[in-house]
Amino acid sequence: MEVNVSTLLQLEHNCRNSESYAELKYIIVNETRKLVSYEQAVFLAPNLNGKLKIESISDISAIDSNSSYVQCIESIVNKTIKSKEIKEPYLLDFSSDIDDYEKELLKEYCPSNILLIPLRIEKEDVELEYYLLVLKKEPWSEKEQSILSHISSSYSYFLYASRKCSFKSKLQKLKFSSKYIKYLIVVIFLLMFLPVKMTVLAPLEVVAKDPFIVTSSLEGAIDEIKVKPNEFVKKDSLIVKLNDTDYLNKYQIAKKTLNVAKAQLHTAEQGSFYDPKQKNRIEQLKAEVQLKQSELKFTKEQLDKTLIYAEKDGFTIIHNPNEWKGKPVVTGERILMIADKKNIELKIMLPVSDAIFLEDNAEIKAFLDNDPLNSWNGNITHITYKPELTPQGILSYNISANLLKSEDKNSTPTIGLRGTAKIYSQKVSLFFYLFKKPITTMRQWIGW
């Protein structure tokens, strides 16, 4: 008995010095074994609905709430405390407290002698009710039950000390009949009819408006990009040079072919004075000279197109000029853009899942990543009717928007900046604003 007293004092000391509710639960289910022997102990606590749920099991770190053993124990305890008023340790009766299905599960998972110990305390308008279930193979002696009955009062007090001010306990104390709860429900209900503007957030990028697109005028390979990213170029400046080897050879061949045709024509004209047959070839040779002149002109135009010049002043928009060296291009393929830094617009990618009704010239607010504390006002100018995939693989609508001029902002956002756009739609109730996505999901499931 002396050993039990010293063990009891040490156990109460450990509980008193536990630093958290989780630590206290661990001590209850594991260290109670120092007083009485058992195979397993289960700690149950009520949830917000008042039903008991297993929160801790001896020798087990994680609890699977979907396991048949856990659900069986919870069902037995909830059924027992509902039918009986348990104030002292209660030995479960397998004939009346447990049905046949539960008996089969208990035979497979746990011993047959189950003692249910209430850990209940009501103090300072705080009522707490927990239960400790201890299981063992041998029958429970009266001495063991008396020891557990004594330690249960200590456990109840320690649980009260650790949980009396917890948020969960305060929620459990709230009753629907309270006038404050009723007032709160009425206020929330009325607020649901408050009209607010429907808004949605979407990623944005600052892009050039009406830029000049530099394209390849013929098929070939890039020899060199003569400009750097974000470099200012003037009109008629050389910006791209294509590989001209093939076109230069064709031009030289066409030039020599023309010279040969001219020589043949000159010979025929000179010989016509002595040989009448030569006169019949003069018209044919003139036609050939004209054809060769056209071929030379065409090859010269193609050779000239290997040098691409800027057609307007502006800043170049290109990712990495070195990546273009030696790259084959086809006619019409875009190489770079020349844009005016002050002539910009916003490109907004609105995901299909967040799509809302947007009126013409709808209002937006742009928050750029480099200045998240300030916003830019703007209006939508164009919305694509068909969504497309973004580089991130999200199906989105492409929206174009203009920024409104502001006296507070003298500078213009730099092309390439990214951020977030807040798009405003028509006014809706606060209820629809908060529950738009659940309503949409429900309609997709039930089709109503």
RALIN-V650537 format. One line per field, one symbol per residue. psi: psi as a letter, one per 30 degrees, with the letter a starting at -180 (. if undefined). burial: b if it has 24 or more other C-alpha atoms within 12 Angstrom, else e. A space follows every 50 residues. Layout:
psi: ???
burial: ???
This chain:
psi: eeeeeeeeeeeeeeeegkfleeeeeeeefeffffekklekkkkkkkafff kkkkfkkkgkekkjffkeeeeeeeeeeeeefefkjjflkkjkjffefkle eeeeeeeefllfjkkjjkikkjkhgkkkjlkkkkklellkleeeeeeeee feeeeeeeeeefffgleeeeeffkkffkeeeeeeeeeeeeffgkklkklk kkklkklkkhlkkjlkflkakkekjfllkgkkklkgkkfkklkgeeeeee eeeeeeeeeeeeeeeeeeeeffffjfffeffeeeeeeeeeeeeeeeeeee eeeeffjklkglkakkjkdjefffkfkkllkfkkellklkffjllkjkjj kefgklkklkhkklkkjkffiffllkllkkfkkkfkllklfggkjlkjkk kkkkkkffjflkkkkfklakkjkkalklleeeeegeeeeeeeefefg.
burial: eeeeeeebeebbebbbeeeebeebbbbbbbbbbbbbbbbbbbbbbbeeee ebbbbbbbeeeeeeeeeebbebbbbbbbebbeeeebebbbbbeeeebbee ebbeebeeebbbbbbbbbbbbeeeebbbbbbbbbbbeeebeeebbebbbb bbbbbbbbbbbbbbeeeebeebbeeeeeeeeeeeeeeeeeeeeeeebbbb bbbbbbbbbebbbbbbbbebbbbbbbbebebebeeeeebbbbbbeebeee beebbeebeebbebbeebbeeeeeeeeeeeebeebbeebeebbeebeebb ebbebbbbbbeeebbbbbeebeebeeeeeeeeeebbbbbbbebbbbbbbb bbebbbebeeebbbbbbbeeeeeebbbbbbbebeeeeeeeeeeeebbbbb bbbbeeeeeeebbbbbbbbbbbbbbeeeeeeebeeeeeeeeeeeeeee
